[in-house]
Amino acid sequence: MPLPNHVQIRGSRPHWLLDVVIGGARYRIADEALAVATASGAVLDYAPGVDPSLSVTLTGGPLSVAITLDGATPDGTPWAMIVARGGGGTMTGATAELRRWWESQTFEESRWIVGGSLTDPVVGAADEEFEFSIERIGDENPATIPPAEARVDETTTPIQVAAASPQIAEPDPASRGRYFPWIFGTPGRDAGATWGTTSMSASGSTAHIVSHFKWETYFHSQWVIAGHPVQATSVRITDRTVGYGRFTVPSKILAVSTITDLRGREVAAVTITTAPYPLQLIPGNEYDVTWEESTGGGIYNADRTGPMRAAGEVVEYMMRSTGDRVDSGRMAATRAFLDRFALDFAIEEPKRPRAWIDDNLGQFLTLAWNESEDGVFLDVIRYDPTLLPVLSLVEAEDLEDDPGGGVPVVRQGPPKSSNESSVSNDVTVQYAPIRGGDFRKRLRVAAAGIAGVEGVASPAVAGEYPTWRATVSQSRHTPRAKTLQIPAVCDDASAQLAGAEYLLAHAVTRRSFTVVGEPADLDVLDVGARVVYASARLYMTAAPGNVRTLKLALEQDDVTIELLDDPGSP
């Protein structure tokens, strides 16, 4: 869908378009009776019923829009009757879509606001109101990585009669109920450790025993190491239970194969048919997979040239693999930015992708979730002052003598500091964990020549990265330490970049304020968009800022802008 053209829609009237689908039937309702032309020339008739005073606030987080309609459709059919025919009060399968449309547009050019499941219905009689909420596509998606069924149980790994012997091959009882790991990059990369007298690379995930037995001289053991095919052709398996605290670490590099479990899913496994010294299967013990010593890594990247490590590709894979529709066009810029970060991690318990992304990438980046008709897309709110703006906003009174100088807006109060308590100017990044904990590496992003403060690595520790912004910040706010624990990052370059991005966002206070303007002028904005702002009374000429919230309505739009107030460079 093309972005709206504010020149095309200026002078045209905006309207709300609501499509409700219940029991397979579509009902079109607007703030007044409308005939909306499509690009093909067809006409969609919308009946009145949506409150013209409806407004929607976008924050970059989960979105739910409450809708209230009269108890009957414009033709007099009670909504209670429609709901009863469409599945009753649970409204199973019911959906709704809300758009903002200008009379000069076709239907396809309208702005998609929200679409998804129709939830929390309150259905009364014909003389009572019909209330419900629209949950944004994907916000309510319960799908996880690993999927709930990707686990060691009676269906995926049943007890079998073993080949070549009368013995029973069965999973280790300790593995029952455990989930197959999902492997990205090379977990444990660059996180080496010394156990006893043995120097080894760090383990990155857990192997689960899904089949084992021993009969006379015949030995059989099979571990599932990932719930999907992997790039690695061999990995090291280590007995963690026996290995810690001992001088001899039971460990062996074994070949990887792809097998099909009883649910029809391809998984990665290693199999032993002899007893390889010193590694032996001991039921109940925990076994680790060391991916750094493997030939390859986890899930293939799209080009099948290596394991999937680029953060942008990982994010889009996660969203698509759980059924989210993704707007690839709008994701392109974000993906290019995120792909600068290399990730190496395993997910061993079910996680909803958006929760994982927010919990991990959201530690050092400011994220905003947005939506178009083509699907959801992720924006990163950037604090680089050199980025080009989407719009130039100017206080309306300053445009009286220069009508073409920018988009006129009216400021609602003075800019106020919004993040004084979160200012950080001495950042330590802990990364490269062993199996999600026990971080093996750290580096520091701080001001040049400033001694370490309590809880922060000393400047003498390898990995200190001084920055000009930290120097300016410490002169203004005194040293303020922050420790980031980033278990999905293992390599030094990505850790340094994460610390630098966090410092860029948090080294100075940010001032925020709200402006209001014509919807036709501001309709091109999304949360996270870059704008510049000018105000003669505030002595600002082209102050860069980011859109943090956006309130959409028919009469006016409200935009909250966070100024960058960047100290510049030395």
N, C-alpha and C positions, 0 to 999 in steps of 0.2 A: 504494500500500500504506500503510495507516495506521501511525503509529508505535506500538510496543508500549506497553501500559498496565501500569506496574509494579505497580499495585494489583491488576489482573486476574490477573497471573501470579505474584504473591507467594504462596509456599507450594506452588507447582506445580513439578514436576521439569522441568529442561531436557534437551534431547537434540540431537544432531547429525543432520541429514537430508542425505544425499548422493544426488544423482541423476546417473547416468553414462549418456551416450548414445553408443553405438558402433554403426556400421552401421545407424542408424535405430532400433535397439532401445534401450529405456530400462530401466535397472536401478536399483532403489531400495534403498539400504543405510543403516542407522542404527547407533547405538552399542548398540542392542539391538532385539529384535523389537518392532515398533510398528504399530498401526493408527491412521492419522492421518485425521481427518475433514476434509472440505473444506467451504466455505461452502454448497455446494449439497446437502450431505448424503452425498456419495460418500465412500468410504473408500479410502485409499491404504495398501497394505501394504508395510512396510519390513522387510527382513531384517537380521539383525545382521552386523557386520563392521567398522564404523568404530571406531577406538581411542577410548575415552571420554576419555583424557588429551589428546586433540588440543587445541591452542590456536592462535589466529590473532591476529597483532599487526598493527594498523592504524596507519600512520604518516602518512597523507596523500599518500604517494608510490606508486610501482608496487607491486602486490600479487600475490604468487605463493604459493599454499598447497600444501605437500607432503602427499600422501596415501599411506598404505600399507595395502593390503588383503591378505587371504589369497590364495593362488594360485588358489583356486577359489571360485565363487559358493556361497552357502548350499545350493543344490540339487546341488552337486557338479560343475557345469560348469566346466572350467578356463578361466581368463581368457585363456590363450594361444589357445584355440580361438575364443573370442569375438572377440579381436583379429584373428586370421587371417581370419575371415569378414568383419570390418569394415574391411578395407583393409591388413592387415599391420602391421608394426612402426611404420610412419610415423603410424598413427592419424589419417589424413586425415579431417577433418570431425568427429572425436570431441569431445564437450563434456562439461562437468561443472558442477554447481551445488551449493553448500554453504549450508545454512541452520541457524540455531539456533531450536528450536521448544520451546514449553512445552506440557505435557499439557493445560492449560486453554485452549489456542488452537486455532483452525482452521488448516489448512495456509496459507491466505492471510495470516494474522496473524503467521506466523513471521518472524524477522529474516533477511533475505538477507545473506549474508556475502560470497560471491564467486561469480561465474559466468563461464565463458568456455571457451577452448580447453583441451583436455587435452594437456599437453606433457610432454616428457622421459619417455616411458614406459619402464619396465623390466619386461618380461614374462617370467616363468620358467615352469617346469612347475607342475603342480597342487600340489606340495608346497613350492613357492617363492613368495615374496611378489610381489605386483603393486604397483609403485610408479609414481606419476605426479604431476604438478603441475597446478594449475588457475591459468591466467593470467587476470587480471581482464579483463572485456570492455573493449576499447578500448586497453588497455596494449600489446597486440601488433598493433594496427591499423597496417599499413604505409602507408595512404593519405596523400597529401601535398597541399599547396596550394603552387604549381599542381600538378595531376595530372601524372604522369610522361609522359603522352602529349600534353600541351598544349605543343607545341614546334614550331619550324620544322623540318620534315623532309619527306621525299618523299611522305608520306601526307597531311599537313595542307596542304601548299603545293607541289604538284607543278609541274614545268615545263609551261607551257601555251603554245599558239599564241595570241598576243595578238589581240584584236579590232581591226579597222580597219587592220591592217598585217600584213605577212608575218613580223614579228619574233617572237622567242621571249620570253615573259614568265617570269621566273624569280626566285627569292629571291636576295638578295645572299649570296654564299658566306660572308661574315662572320656572317650571321644564322643559318646552318645550325646546328641543335642548340641554339639559344637557346630559353628557355622564355617563354611568354606571361605577362606580369606579371599579378598579382592586385592590384587597386587598392581600398584602403579609405580613405574620407574624401577629403581633398585633399592628397596627398603634396607636400611642399615648402612647405606653407602657412606664411606668416609667416617665411619664411627667405630674404628678398630679398638680392641681391648686386649688385655693380657690376662689369661686365666692360668694361674699357677705359673708354669714355665713356658706355656704355649701362647704365642701371639697369634690372634685370630681376628678376622673381620667380624663386625657385629651382626648378630642375628636380626632379621627384619620381620619375621612372621612365624606363625605356628603351623606345624604339620600335624594332621589328624590321622590316626591309625584307623583305616576303614576295613582292613582284612588282615588276619594273621593266624598262623598255626605253625606247629613244629611236629614232624613225624619222622622218627628214626633220624636219618641224616638229611632229610629234606626240610628246608626252612623257607617259609614264605611270610613276607610282610609287605603291606602296601600302605603308603601314606598319600593322602590328598593334600597338595600344597597350595592349590588355588582353585577357585570355583569357575575357572575359565581356562582356555588355552593360553600358554605363555610363550614369550620369545625365548626364554632360557632353554638350553638343551641339557644342562646339568646344574645341580645345586648341591650345597653342602647341608647335610642333615646332622644335627648335634643333639645329644641327649642332655637337655638343660638340667634335668633333675639330678643326674649323676655328675654333670660337668662342673657346676659352680663349686668353687672352693677346693677342687682337686687338681693334682698336678697332671694327671692324664685325662684328657677330655675325649669322651667317646664321640667320634665324629667321622663322617665319611662323605666324599663327593660321589653323587649318584646320578645316573642318567634320568632325564625327564621324558615322560610319554604323555600323550593325550588319550584319555579313556572316556567312555560314556557311562554316566551313572544310570540308575534304574528309572530316573525321571526323564531320560533322554538328553541330559545336559552334558556337554563336553567339559571335562575338568582336567587339570594337570596333576599328575601323580608320579611317584617314584616307587619302584618295586624291588625288593630284595628276595632272591631265591637261594642264597647261601648266607651263612652267618659271617659278615665281614668284620674282622677285628679292627678297631675295638668297639664298633657300634653294634649293639644288640637290642632287640626289641624287649622291653620290660613293660608289661601292662601297667597302666597307671602313671607312667612317667610322661613328662612333657618334652616334646621334640621341637627344636627350632629349625628354621630355614635361613641359611645365610645366602642372600642374593648377590652380594658383592663378589663372592667367589664363584658365581655362576657364569656360564657362557650365555649372556643375555640378561633379560629382566622379565618384568611382568607382562601386562597387556601390550600388544603391539600398538604402535602409533598408526595413524591413518595411512602413511606411506609404507608401512611395514619395513622401515629402515632401522628400527630400534624400539625399545620400550617406550610407552607413552609417559612422558615426563613434563612436557610443556603445560603450564598451569591452565592456559586458555583452552587447550584441547581437552584436558582432563575435565574442566568445568562443563564444557559442551557435551562430552561423552556421558558424564554423570546425569545431566538433565535429560538427554535423549534416551538413555538406557532404561529410565524409569517411566517413560511414556510422555514426558513433557513435550509439547510443541515448542520449538525454538525458532525465533526470528533470526536466521543466520545473517541476514544483511545488517541488522542493527547490532548484532553481536560482534561483527567483524572488527571494529575498532577496539572493543574491549578485549577480544581474543588476542589481537596483536600486542596489546599492552601486557596482558597476563602471561603470554608465552615467553616473556623475558625471565620468568621465574621457573626453575626446574624443581619438580616435586618428586619425592621418593617415599612411599608410605604404603601401609597395608590397612585395609578396613576389615576387622575381624568380628565385629558385631554389627547388626543391621543399623544403618544410618540413613535418614532421609537426605538426599543430595543437597538440598538448599540449606539444611541445618549444618551439614558438614562444611559446606562452603563458607557459611557465615561464621562458624566456630573457628575455622582454620585460616582462611584467607582474610576473614574479617578481623583477625588479630592485628594485622599490620596495614590493611587497606580499608577505606571507607566505601562500602558497597551499596548499590541501589538497584532494586528489582523493578523493572518496568514491563509493560505489556503492549503489544500491538495485535492487530487481527491475525498476523502470521504466527504469533506465539510470544512466549516470554523472552526477555533478554536482560542481561546483567550489565549495569553500568558501574564503572569505578569512578568515584568522585575524586578528581585529580587536583593537586595543589601546585602544579607547575604553572607559574605565572605567564609563561610564554605561549600557552595554548590559544588558538584562535577562538573568538567568541561566536556564539550562534546569533545573538542579538546585541545591539547597542541600546541601552535604556537611558533615557534622559528625563529629568524632572520636567513636568509639563510646562511649568512657567518659564523655563529656560528656552523653550522652543517657540515662544511667541514671535521672535524675530527670525527664527531659522526653522521653519516647519519640517524641513527635510533632514534635520540633524540627528535623528534617531527615533526610537519608539517612545512616545510620551507615556509617563507613568506618574502616579502620585504617591509619594512616600508617606507611610503611616508611622510617624515617630522617628526618633533618632536611632542610629546604629548603637547596639549594645553588645558588650562582650558576652560570648556564649560558652567559652570553654576554659576559663581561667583555671579551674581546678584540675584540668587534664593536661596542662602544659608539661611537656617532658623534653629535656635537652641533654640527657645522658642515658643512652639506650643500650642495654645489653641484650643480645639475642642468644638464646640457648637453643641448640638444634642438634641434629644427628643423634637421635635416640636409639637405644637398644630396645626393640619391640615396644615402642610407644612410651617408654619412660627412661630414666637414667640418662639424661642428655650428656653426650660425650664431648661436645664442643661448644664454645661460646666466642663471641666477638663483641666489640664495643664500638658504638658510633657516638662520638662525643666531640666536645670542643678541643681544639689543639692546645696542648700544654696545660690542660686542667687536670689536676690530680684526681684519681678515682674517689668516689664517695661511697659511703657505706652501702653494701649490697651490690656494688658494681665492680666489674673487673678492673684491676689496676692498669694504668697505661703501659706498664711493663709487659703485660700479657700480650702475646702475639695476637694480632687481629684488632688493633685500635684504628678506627677510621675517623679522623677529625673532619668537621664540617664548619663552614662559616656561619650557618644558621644557628648551630649550637652555641657558638661563641657569643653571638648577638643575644640569644635567648638567655644565656647565663648572666650576661650583664644586666638584663632587664628583670629577671625572675629569680636569680640565684640558682645554683645547681638543683635540678629535679630529676631524680633517677627513675628509670622504668625498665623492668625486665620483661622481655617477650619470650615465651616458650612456644616454639614452632615445630611440632613433631613431624610435620609433613615435609620439612626441608632438611636436606643432608649436606648439600655442597656449599662451599664458602661463598661463592659469588652470589647465590640466591639469598643467603643469610644476610650478606652485606647490603644487598639491594632492598631486602625487606626492612632492615633497620633504617636505611636512608629514607625510604618512602614514609615510614612511620614518623621519623623526625621531621620530614618536610611538612607533614600534616599537623604535628603537635608541638613544634618548637615555639610557636608564637600564639598569642591569643587571637581569636577570630571574632569579628564584629558582625552581627546579623541585624537585618531590618526587613520590613515587609513593604512591598509596593503593590498598588492596584492599577489595572489598566484594562483596555478593551480586549475582550476575548479574541477578536480577530487579529490583534497584534501579537498576542502572547501564545497563540495556539501551537506554535512550533516548538515550545519548550517541553522538556521532560525533566524529572528530578535528576540532578547531576549535570545538567547543561551548563556550559560556560557562558557568562554574559559579561559585559562591561557597563559601568554605571557612571553617569556624569551628573553633578549637582554644583551649581555656582555657589549656593549657600553653604555647602559642605566643603568647598574648594577641591572637589574631585573632578577630574577631566575624563579619565577612562579607567576607572578603578576596576580591576578584574574581580569576579566573584563567581560562586557556584550556586545554582538553584538547589535549595534543600527541601522545600515543600512547595506544592503547587495546588491551589484550590480553584477548581474549575466550576463555573456557573454560566448562566445565560446573560446576566447583566454585566458582570465584571469578573476578572480573574485576579486572585491574590497570589503573589510570588514572594517567598521568603528567600533572601539572598544572603549568603555568607561571604563576606569580603576576604580576600586572601591576605591583605596587609603584609605582604612578603618583604623581608628586610633587604632583599636584593643580594648582590654578591660583592666580595671585597674589591 
